[in-house]
């Protein structure tokens, strides 16, 4: 009897959460009950809203787990404290949820977008992205590849709002929801600040190298800088909820900081000395699998129609260390041992 009562109560839990969103969230927030839905219709979860369900699907995916061994800035870092693509995602999630909560927007949708936004990133960070962008006739963008991961390679049937936020978290486009817009700017807030931290740890930057306006506008520590940026975002966006944005003066300084980081860290620094080698690894893996479509089909577990796209799908999903391992298996001679031959003859 108790089991039956629990089953009857379960749908009420989701409906209560949806009712809470209607009552508490800002009018401009995306509401789970009004989602544009999924490409393939399915019954609702009795306990979770559609956006909560999307977040959970992403977290339990193989593509999400692989983020722990994908480059953020430093290629295959050996130090325990350098950011990877996974820890970056978690930091973006914290910043995004703080902004969403302060503005009474949908935290669940925001978090779902964040958790999925970098699933399509290549090994070796943006260096890998540039390789595939040059190799594919239509180019390559990790945001579009992220959507491809959740729709084709590891289908999750995510809601339209999550897929839209993933697609527009970078580049010139703008997400249709304010939650998606939060992720786009929180992504930048996160990586600029944690990349400063990693660059200081690596000796690429010293505290004295940071322009004075960084301290004057944002603060001395990473925590204070993030807090100042988030506070400005919330204050400015709450004026009219027309978009998620910084104040004009803050945004100008933010862009100056980003330009500084590109000049001193992202382009031509010690962090990039191994990029040429990493790119050659991906180029040769691509050429190999294009020349061996049967092996590619075996690795992917499906027939290969477009060999180039399939090669990119497979290689882009690799972690840094697996890409290096596959390269060594395919192109680096293995040492011959007499003992191995003797054992086979016995």
N, C-alpha and C positions, 0 to 999 in steps of 0.2 A: 504493500500500500504506500509506504514511504517513497519507494522508487517511482511509482506513478505520480505522486505529488511533486517530486523533484522534476520529472519530465514536463509536467504542466507548468511549473514555475519557471523553467529555463528560458522560454521565449520572452517572459516578462522582464527578465534581467536586461536583455538587449534593448527592449522597448523602453525601459526606464532610462538607460543611458542615452538613447536617442532623444527622449523627452527632455533629459537634462541639457543636452546640447541646444535644443530649441529654446529653452528657458534662459540658460545662463550665457551661452556664447554670444558674441557680438552679431548683429544682423548681417554683417558682411562675411562672417565665417562660413566655411563649407560645412554643411551638415550631412552626417552619414545617411540619414533617412532620405536625403534628396540627391544622393550620388547619381551620376549619369550611368552608373552600373558597369558591368563587365562585358567583355566581348562574347563570352559564353555564359548564358544565364544559369544560375545555380541557386539552390535554396539557401536562405540566410542561416548563419550560425546562431544557435539559440542563446549563446552567452556574449558574443562579441559583435561589435559593430563591424561594418564592412572594412573600415580603415584599420581597425585593430587587427582584423583577420589578415589584411594585406601585410601589415608590419610583421606579424608572426610568420607568414609564409616566407618572407624575405630572410628573416633571421635564421630559419631552419634550412635554408638552401645551401647547396654546395658552393655556389658562386660567392655567397657571403663569407663562408668559412675561408675561402682562398684569399680573401683580402688581407689576412694576417701576414701573408708572405709576399705582398706586392709592394713595390717601391712607392713612397710618397715623394721624397726629394733625393734621399741618399740611396743609391743602388745597393740592394742586398746588404743592408747595414748589419754589422756584427754587434754593435753596442745595444744593450737591452733597452735603452731609453729613447732611441730614435723613433720617430713616428713611422708607422706603416700605413697602408691604405685603410686598414681596419681601425687603428686607433684614431686616425683622422676622422673617419666616419663617426666614431663615438663622440669626438669633440664637437663636430658639427651638430650632432643630435642634441647635445647639452645646450649649446648656444641657441639652436632653433627652438627648442622647447621652452626655454626661458622667454624668448621673444613672443612666441605664440601664447603662452600663458598670460603674460603681461597685457597683451592686446585682446585677450579673450577670444583667440582664434582656436582652431581645432588642432590640439597637440597630437592626437593620434594620426591624423593625416600628415602632419608635418614630419613626425617621426618615421612613418612608412616611406615617405619620399626620401628622407635622408638615408635610411638604411639601404635603399636600392640605388642611390644616385650614382655610385661609382662601380657597380657590379661589372660594367663593361670595360673597365680600365685594363690596359695591357700590362704585362710585366715591364719593369724598368720605367714606369711612370710615363711622362709625356714624351720621353725619348722614343719609347715603343709606339706611342700614338703617331708620332711623325713618320715612322717607318711605314706603317700600314696606310697612312694617308697618302703617301707617295706611291705605294704599290697597287692600291685598288683604283680602278678607273673612276669611280664616283667618290673617292676619298674615304676617310675614316674619321669619325668623331666618337669619343667614348660615351657621350650621353646617348647617342642613337644606338650604340652597341649595347648599352645598359638595357634599353628598352627591348632590343633583340634578345638579350639573355632571358628576360622574364616572359617573352611572348613566344619565342621559337626554341631556344636552346634548353631552357629549363622552365617550361611553361607554368606560370603561376596564376594566370587569369586574374590579374590585378585590376582594380577599378580604374576608370578613365582618369580620375583626378590624380592618382598616384603616377600613372604613366605620363600624363601631361607634365607634372612637376619634375619627373626624371628627365624628360626630353629637354626641358627649358631651364635646367639648373645651371647651365653655362651657355655662352654664346649670346647672340644679339636678341633672341626671342624672349618673350615674357610669359611666365606661367599664367594660366587662366585664374588660378586661385591665389589668394593672399598667402596661403600656407606654402604654396610652391615658390612664391617670391621670397618668402623668409629663407627658404633653403638656399636659394641662389646667393643671397648676400651673406648668410651665415657661413656658407662654404668659404667665402673669401676672408671673412673675419677670422675663421679658424685657421686657415692655412697660413695667412700672413703672420699671425702671432705665434703659432707653433713652429713655423719655419725659422723665425727669428731665434726662438729658443734652441732649435737644433743647430742652427748655424753658429750660435755662440758656443754651444757644446763642442762643435767640431773645430772651432778655432778659425772659421771662415770670417766671422765677424767678432769684433770686440764691442763692449758696451759703448765705448767712445766713438765708434764708427757710426752709430745711429744718429741721424740728423736731429738737431735740437728740437725741431717742431714735434718729433715723436713724443718726447718727454713732456713738452709744453701742452700739447693738444690731447694726448691719449694717456700718458702716465709712464712711470718708471718701470713697473713690473708687468709681466704678461697678464696677470689677473686684472690689474687696474686698466690696462689698455682694452682688454675685452669688455670689461664692465662699462668703460666710457663709450665704446662703440655701440654696445647694446642699449645703453640708456638713451643715446642720441637717436638710434633707430626707433625705439619705442615712442619717444617723445614726438618725433617728427611724423611718424606713421599714424599716430593716434589723432592727429589734427583733423583728418577727414577720412581715413581708411581708404583713400583712393589708390594707394600703392604702398609697398614697403620700401622705405627710403631713409637715407640720412639727410641731415640738414645740409644746405649747400656748402657752408664753410667746412663742416666736418668731412663731407664727401671729397672736397678738393684735397684736403690733407691725406685722406685715405688713399686717393689715387697717387699722390706723391709718394706715400710709403710703398705702395705696390710697385711703382716705377723703380724706386730704390732697390727693392728686393730682386726685381728682374735684373737690374744692372749688376748687383753685388753677389747674388746667390744663384738665381735661376739660370743665368747665362754666363758661361765662361769661368765659374768658380771651381775650387777644388772638388766640390760636390759633383761636378760634371765631367771629371777627367776620364771616367770609365764609360761614358755614354757611347762613344764610338764603337767600343768593343761590344756593348750590349746591343746596339743597333745591328751590327754585323751578325750577331747570333740570330736575331729575329729574321733578318733578310735570308740567311742561309736555311733556317728552318722552313721559311715560307717556300723557298725554291725547292727544297727537298719534298715537302708534302704535296706541292703542286705537281711534281714529277712522279709521285707515288700515291695516286688517289685511292688505291685499294687499302693501303695502310691507313690513310686518312679516314676512310669509311669505317675501318675496324676500330680506330681510336674513338670516333664519334658515336659509333653504334647505330649508324643510319646510312642510307645511300647518299652518295654525293652527286648533286646536280651541277652546282656552280663550284668548281674546284677552288678557285681563288677565294671566294667567300667562305667556303668550308675551312680552308687552311687558316684564314684569319680568325674564324670562330674558335678553332681549336687552339691556336697559339695565343690569341688574346686572353683566353681563359687560364693560361698557365700562370703559376707563381714564378717569381724570379728564379728561385732555386731549381724548380722543375724544368724551366726553359734551359738553364745552364746544364742540367743533368741530361736532357734530351740531346742537346748539342754535343756534349761529350760522348754520348752513346753512339751518335751518328757519324761524327767527324773526327774524334780523337782516337788514335790507335790505342788499343788496350795492350798492356805488357804481356808478352808470352812467357809462360812459366813451364819449365820442363816437368815439374811435378804434376801439372794438369794433364799433360800428354801421357805420362806414365800411369796415372790413375785410370785413364780411359782404356789403356791397353791391358790392364789387369783383369 
